[in-house]
């Protein structure tokens, strides 16, 4: 639809503009305006779809690559259908296996391939009605996908025009521009053309909210344990189960399906915001889970058949080429959710987990069963001996391969050898689980508290395998997903309906120009931060009401704080709100204080421990602990002679478009803050050699940073290209060290006030505080009335903040010297 504009920023869509600041609820459309032969995008009514497609277009290298991928997937689906039909109905397996012979062939002659294939008439006669039904359903599915691809083509054609004309980026240049640069150009177009009519300027966080609206909800629900993913499997114990199929069903019901609580994708239904409707909505959601589970049960034979065929065709060649590939590992679907930050795009998460893959693999490989190792060595010896003899005989005379089942035996022996190698430990491996776990933490950013100093135990290894699983286990989970998914929907998820309704009401906020988003995605330190993850300077500013609400309102595992740090570093031009800025500045101040105290009490220094972990052993980090600390211990002249680099570039995976953050590195991390502070004044106020130019660390990122320059003993060279990842690793380790210090020596205590009724909110863990006279049919075991938050009082005693029960209560005071946060699904602390 084309429509003229009255001016550069004027908006005219054919009707008066109202004063409502919430997003419009019309259907998605794009308005273009011809002005000096230049298209304009002045009112995009569904910015969620638009920004998501802009991101997909950039990450998938443009329209040609995207459409080619879709078309070839359609061709692949046709191939699977016809090839499966051919194998079932057109192959004479008795002839193929030489159980019978053609009339014109002698017994000693080989059976030709055409002799083992039925004629066209015989093939059609062998097709049963069941196979016809499957083919009809598959054809309908194929036609629906074809219509969807046609729709996507026109949608992404508009995105192509937007990139080429509005952003001035051609398709050939997509691989050479980062997402952060695309963001900056999009925000410039917003100022010029007002894509969003409710805000004059868009921020990076607004764009991320649009793209990751439902992803942030799902991450928060898993983090708070609202979505149950833990199963008690007989003989296997507790296991976490999350597959693509299960997540797809949950998202249909909760986010974008026809009966989802969201209207037009960006507005939560007003009924979900009214407490008096919670039970009615929970009953309706309970029924929808039940109906969806029944539908999955009805369709599971067809879905299971497709899963089996797809897995067979997809993995058969890989297994034949590399039999040990199923023994390798990958991050599980649950691991990707558990380890994902709020407001983290797919390519950012992938880059981060890929950096942690090597350390995670090394950690899992150092564990081996002595019994299995002994058995595997002997089995491998026997199988290898037989395989070697058969291989030698076949080289001597190829007629050996004509002997019946020789090739089958050799193939089976090769597979057994590959499986045995998985259980035989490498003789050159060094058992250093704690160091490897710290390396994993530096990259993936999240690990449960109770894993600390216990990385050598089998329990931690077992729980880590829930995040980092064998590919064979992943394939098996996807195969059984059509059977397990409906059972989870019917027998587990539908009984969490009330908690889900309460979660939507209590953790949804409306953002002007964006709509309803998960409040955790705002990364509000004041509301969703945890006191044990705060720098010391901020703990003094927390009121008693803030601390008392933390157990219910805070994200588990420091996800709010770490997400804020990650978003700040990957979007260096973003201006955080006041509370977030205060947190980041306090963290930098704490790091600078610890740096100045490195020579006094290093064993109690969080920065010392962080640098020690960062420098121990790999990931391209270079120096050992002694060399890392050496610049503080040496004089200025001696430190100036130290030329070893602390960080070396670890390389970029794929192309520039897949790089997380700015190509010029961050400007607000702990590492950059320490460098800037010490270049200006040195450690402890020592003088700095400032001869020569001091290069801007943001604008010149291509060289390597040395400890001498980082801590102010010489002129500052430029920073490495992948400084964002290094700075985030250091900040993560430093924040975890502060958290550990607060757990061991907490600056506050928690005493819960007894309520007049049973503990916990009625019906759900996120119910707003209100009195209740009884329990209902949806109440959890042991849950009834009472207040969920704000039940602590604070008094000052000997300069410590102590939370006690109200005056007159007989409840004894309990001091939590080992404050332990709950980590969902990965075992109790």
Residue pairs with C-beta under 8 A, 6 or more apart in sequence:
1 29
1 30
1 31
1 32
2 31
2 32
2 33
2 34
3 12
3 13
3 14
3 31
3 32
3 33
4 12
4 33
4 34
4 35
5 11
5 12
5 33
5 35
5 40
5 42
6 12
8 192
9 192
9 193
9 194
11 17
11 42
11 43
11 194
11 197
13 31
13 43
17 197
21 198
21 512
21 513
22 198
22 267
22 510
22 515
23 45
23 47
23 198
23 264
23 266
23 267
23 513
23 514
23 515
24 45
25 263
25 264
25 267
26 45
27 45
27 46
28 45
28 46
28 49
28 50
29 45
29 46
30 41
30 44
30 50
30 158
31 40
31 41
31 42
31 43
31 44
32 39
32 40
32 41
33 39
33 40
33 42
38 165
39 161
39 165
39 166
40 166
40 193
41 162
41 166
41 189
41 193
41 195
42 193
42 194
42 195
43 194
43 195
43 197
44 50
44 195
44 196
46 264
46 265
46 266
47 195
47 196
47 210
48 210
48 211
48 213
48 265
48 266
49 155
49 265
50 159
50 195
50 210
51 186
51 207
51 210
51 211
52 210
52 211
53 155
53 156
53 159
54 159
54 162
54 163
54 182
54 186
55 179
55 211
55 345
56 66
57 63
57 66
57 156
57 159
57 160
57 163
57 174
58 163
58 174
58 177
58 179
58 182
58 657
59 179
59 346
59 347
59 657
59 658
60 66
60 69
61 171
61 174
61 175
61 657
62 160
62 163
62 171
62 174
63 153
63 156
63 157
63 159
63 160
63 171
64 171
66 152
66 156
67 149
67 152
67 153
67 156
70 149
70 152
71 149
74 142
74 145
74 146
74 149
77 138
77 142
77 145
78 142
80 309
80 310
80 313
81 135
81 138
81 139
81 142
84 309
85 127
85 131
85 135
86 123
88 126
88 131
89 118
89 123
89 124
89 126
89 127
89 131
90 117
90 118
90 122
90 123
90 126
91 116
91 117
91 118
92 115
92 116
92 117
92 118
93 116
94 100
95 101
95 102
95 111
95 115
95 116
96 111
96 116
98 111
101 107
101 111
102 111
102 115
105 111
105 112
105 115
118 126
134 302
134 305
137 302
138 306
160 171
163 169
163 170
163 171
163 174
164 170
164 171
166 189
166 193
167 182
167 185
167 186
167 189
168 185
169 177
169 182
169 185
174 657
175 655
175 656
175 657
176 655
176 656
176 657
177 656
177 657
178 656
178 657
178 659
178 661
178 662
178 663
179 345
179 347
179 657
180 570
180 571
180 572
180 573
180 661
180 662
180 663
181 662
181 663
183 204
183 207
183 571
184 573
186 202
186 207
187 201
187 202
187 203
187 204
187 207
189 195
190 196
190 199
190 201
190 202
191 200
191 201
194 200
195 202
196 202
196 206
196 513
198 512
198 513
199 206
199 512
199 513
202 513
203 574
203 575
204 567
204 571
204 573
204 574
205 343
205 567
205 571
205 574
206 511
206 513
206 514
208 343
208 345
208 521
208 567
209 216
209 343
209 511
209 514
209 517
209 521
210 266
210 514
211 345
212 343
212 344
212 345
212 521
213 265
213 266
213 515
213 517
213 518
213 521
214 251
214 254
214 255
214 256
215 340
216 342
216 343
216 517
216 518
216 520
216 521
217 254
217 255
217 518
218 227
218 247
218 250
218 251
218 255
218 337
219 337
219 340
219 342
219 520
219 559
220 342
220 503
220 507
220 518
220 520
220 521
220 555
221 227
221 500
221 503
222 229
222 334
222 337
222 338
222 824
223 338
223 520
223 555
223 556
223 557
223 559
223 824
224 503
224 555
224 556
224 765
224 766
224 824
225 765
225 822
225 824
225 825
226 496
226 499
226 500
226 503
226 765
226 766
227 250
227 493
227 496
227 500
228 488
228 492
228 493
228 496
229 240
229 241
229 242
229 334
229 825
230 238
230 239
230 240
230 241
230 825
231 238
231 239
231 240
231 241
231 484
231 488
232 238
233 239
238 827
239 466
240 332
240 334
240 466
240 825
240 826
241 334
241 477
241 484
241 488
242 332
242 333
242 334
242 337
243 333
243 477
243 478
243 481
243 484
243 485
244 333
244 478
244 481
245 303
245 478
245 481
245 482
245 485
246 481
246 484
246 485
246 488
247 333
249 292
249 296
249 485
249 489
250 493
251 257
252 260
252 292
253 259
253 260
253 285
253 288
253 289
253 292
254 260
254 261
254 500
255 262
256 262
256 265
259 288
261 268
261 269
261 272
261 281
261 504
262 268
262 269
262 516
263 269
266 514
266 515
266 516
267 515
267 516
268 504
268 508
268 516
271 277
271 281
272 281
272 501
272 504
272 505
272 508
273 505
273 508
274 505
275 505
275 767
275 768
275 770
278 498
278 501
278 502
278 505
278 763
278 764
278 767
279 498
279 763
279 776
279 778
281 501
282 497
282 498
282 500
282 501
282 763
282 778
283 497
285 494
285 497
285 500
285 501
286 494
286 495
286 497
287 494
289 489
289 490
289 493
289 494
289 497
290 489
290 490
290 494
292 489
293 485
293 486
293 487
293 488
293 489
293 490
293 494
294 486
294 490
296 303
296 482
296 485
296 486
296 489
297 486
299 482
300 482
300 483
300 486
303 482
304 479
304 482
304 483
307 478
307 479
307 481
307 482
308 479
311 475
311 478
311 479
315 326
315 475
318 325
319 325
319 326
323 414
323 415
323 417
323 418
323 419
324 418
324 419
324 421
324 422
325 471
326 470
326 471
326 472
326 475
327 418
327 419
327 421
327 422
327 470
327 471
327 472
328 361
328 470
328 471
329 360
329 361
329 364
329 468
329 469
329 470
329 471
330 468
330 469
330 471
330 474
331 339
331 353
331 357
331 467
331 468
332 466
332 467
332 468
332 469
332 474
334 466
334 467
334 825
335 353
335 466
335 467
335 468
335 469
336 349
336 353
338 446
338 467
338 824
338 825
338 826
339 349
339 352
339 353
339 444
339 445
339 446
339 467
340 349
341 348
341 349
341 445
341 559
341 562
341 563
341 566
341 567
342 518
342 520
342 521
342 523
342 555
342 559
342 560
342 563
342 567
343 521
343 523
343 563
343 567
344 563
344 566
344 567
347 657
347 658
347 660
348 566
348 570
348 660
348 661
350 658
351 653
351 658
351 659
351 660
351 725
352 443
352 444
352 445
352 660
352 725
353 443
353 444
354 653
355 443
355 619
355 650
355 725
356 439
356 440
356 442
356 443
356 444
358 618
358 619
359 436
359 439
359 440
359 443
359 618
359 619
360 440
360 444
360 464
360 468
361 468
362 429
362 436
363 433
363 436
363 437
363 440
363 455
363 464
364 461
364 464
364 465
364 468
365 425
365 426
365 429
366 425
366 429
366 430
366 431
366 432
366 433
366 436
367 458
367 461
368 423
368 424
368 425
369 423
372 423
373 423
373 424
373 425
375 423
376 420
376 421
376 422
376 423
376 424
377 420
377 424
379 416
379 420
380 416
380 417
380 420
380 421
380 424
383 413
383 416
383 417
383 420
384 413
384 417
386 409
386 413
387 410
387 413
387 414
387 417
390 400
390 406
390 409
390 410
390 413
391 410
393 400
394 400
394 401
394 406
400 406
401 407
431 456
432 617
433 455
433 456
434 453
434 455
434 456
435 613
435 616
435 617
436 455
436 617
437 447
437 451
437 455
437 460
438 613
438 616
438 733
439 613
439 616
439 617
439 618
439 619
440 447
441 447
441 613
441 732
441 733
441 736
442 613
442 614
442 619
442 729
442 730
442 732
442 733
443 619
443 725
443 729
445 562
445 566
445 728
445 732
446 557
446 558
446 559
446 562
448 463
448 557
448 823
448 826
448 827
448 829
449 739
449 740
449 743
449 820
449 821
449 823
449 829
450 820
450 823
450 827
450 828
450 829
451 460
451 463
451 464
452 740
454 460
459 827
463 826
463 827
466 825
466 826
467 826
497 778
498 763
498 764
498 778
499 763
499 764
499 765
499 766
501 764
502 761
502 763
502 764
502 765
502 766
502 767
503 764
503 766
505 766
505 768
506 766
506 767
506 768
507 518
507 519
507 520
507 766
508 516
508 517
508 518
508 519
509 516
509 517
509 518
509 519
509 522
510 516
510 517
511 517
511 522
519 527
519 528
520 528
520 555
520 559
520 560
522 528
523 560
523 563
523 564
523 567
523 580
524 560
524 577
524 579
524 580
525 534
525 538
525 560
525 561
525 564
525 579
525 580
525 582
525 583
526 546
526 579
527 553
528 553
528 554
528 555
528 560
529 550
529 554
529 560
529 561
529 583
530 550
530 554
530 555
530 558
530 560
530 561
530 821
531 539
531 542
531 547
531 550
531 742
531 747
531 748
532 739
532 742
532 743
532 746
532 819
532 821
533 558
533 560
533 561
533 735
533 738
533 739
533 742
534 542
534 561
534 583
534 586
534 738
534 742
535 583
535 586
535 587
535 589
535 590
535 738
536 586
536 590
536 738
536 747
537 586
537 589
537 590
538 582
538 583
538 586
539 747
539 748
542 748
543 794
544 792
544 793
544 794
544 801
544 803
545 790
547 748
547 750
547 792
547 794
547 801
547 803
548 750
548 789
548 790
548 791
548 792
548 793
548 794
548 803
549 789
549 790
551 750
552 765
552 766
552 788
552 789
553 789
554 560
556 821
556 822
556 823
556 824
557 821
557 823
558 735
558 736
558 739
558 821
561 583
561 735
562 732
562 735
564 576
564 580
564 583
564 584
565 584
565 587
565 669
565 728
565 731
565 732
565 735
566 728
567 574
568 574
568 576
568 580
568 584
568 666
568 668
568 669
569 661
569 666
569 668
569 669
569 724
569 727
569 728
569 731
570 660
570 661
570 662
570 666
570 724
571 661
571 662
572 661
572 662
572 664
572 665
572 666
572 667
572 668
572 698
576 584
584 668
587 670
587 731
587 734
587 735
588 670
588 673
590 606
590 738
591 607
591 670
591 673
591 674
591 734
592 673
592 674
592 677
594 605
594 606
594 607
594 608
595 607
595 674
595 677
595 678
595 683
595 711
596 683
596 684
597 605
598 605
598 607
598 608
598 629
598 632
598 683
599 632
599 633
602 608
602 629
604 741
606 734
606 737
606 738
606 741
607 734
607 737
608 629
609 733
609 737
610 730
610 733
610 734
610 736
610 737
611 628
611 629
611 730
612 625
612 628
612 629
613 733
614 621
614 628
614 729
614 730
614 733
615 621
615 622
615 623
615 624
615 625
615 627
615 628
615 646
616 624
616 625
619 650
620 647
620 648
620 649
620 650
621 646
621 647
621 648
621 726
622 644
622 645
622 646
622 647
622 648
623 644
623 645
623 646
623 707
627 642
627 644
627 707
628 646
628 707
630 639
630 642
630 707
631 639
631 642
631 707
631 708
631 710
631 711
631 713
632 683
632 711
634 642
636 686
636 687
636 689
636 713
639 707
639 708
639 711
639 713
639 714
640 689
640 708
640 713
640 714
642 706
642 707
642 708
643 706
643 708
644 706
644 707
645 704
645 705
645 706
646 705
646 706
646 707
646 710
647 704
647 705
647 720
647 723
647 726
648 704
648 720
649 704
649 720
649 721
649 722
650 722
650 725
651 722
652 658
652 659
652 721
652 722
656 663
660 724
660 725
661 724
662 724
663 701
663 721
664 698
664 699
664 701
665 672
665 697
665 698
665 701
665 719
665 720
665 721
665 722
665 723
665 724
665 727
666 672
666 723
666 724
666 727
666 728
667 697
667 698
669 724
669 727
669 728
669 730
669 731
670 727
670 730
670 731
670 734
671 710
671 723
671 726
671 727
671 730
671 731
672 697
672 719
672 723
672 727
674 710
674 711
675 697
675 705
675 709
675 710
675 711
675 716
675 719
676 697
678 688
678 710
678 711
678 712
679 688
679 694
679 709
679 712
679 716
680 688
680 712
681 688
681 712
682 688
682 711
682 712
682 713
683 711
683 712
686 712
688 712
688 713
689 713
689 714
689 715
690 715
691 715
692 715
693 715
694 715
694 716
695 716
695 717
695 718
696 718
697 716
697 718
697 719
697 723
698 719
700 718
700 719
701 718
701 719
701 720
701 721
701 723
702 718
702 720
702 721
703 717
703 718
703 719
703 720
704 717
704 720
705 717
705 718
705 719
705 720
705 723
706 717
708 714
709 715
709 716
709 717
720 726
742 819
743 818
743 819
743 820
744 817
744 818
745 817
746 816
746 817
746 819
747 800
747 801
748 800
748 801
748 802
748 803
749 800
749 801
749 802
749 803
749 813
749 814
749 815
749 816
750 792
750 803
750 814
750 816
750 819
751 792
751 802
751 803
751 804
751 805
751 811
751 813
751 814
752 759
752 791
752 792
752 805
753 791
753 792
753 793
753 805
753 806
753 809
753 811
754 805
754 809
754 811
755 785
755 786
755 787
755 791
756 771
756 785
756 786
757 771
757 772
757 773
757 784
757 785
757 786
758 775
758 782
758 783
758 784
758 785
758 786
759 782
759 783
759 784
759 786
760 780
760 782
760 783
760 784
760 786
760 788
761 767
761 768
761 769
761 772
761 783
761 786
761 787
761 788
762 772
762 775
762 776
762 779
762 783
762 784
762 785
762 786
763 775
763 776
763 778
763 779
763 780
763 783
764 778
764 780
764 783
765 780
765 788
766 788
767 788
768 788
769 787
769 788
769 789
769 790
770 787
771 785
771 786
771 787
772 784
772 785
772 786
773 785
774 784
774 785
775 783
775 784
775 785
792 803
793 803
793 804
793 805
793 806
794 801
794 802
794 803
795 802
795 803
795 804
796 802
802 813
802 815
804 813
805 811
805 813
820 829
822 829
823 829
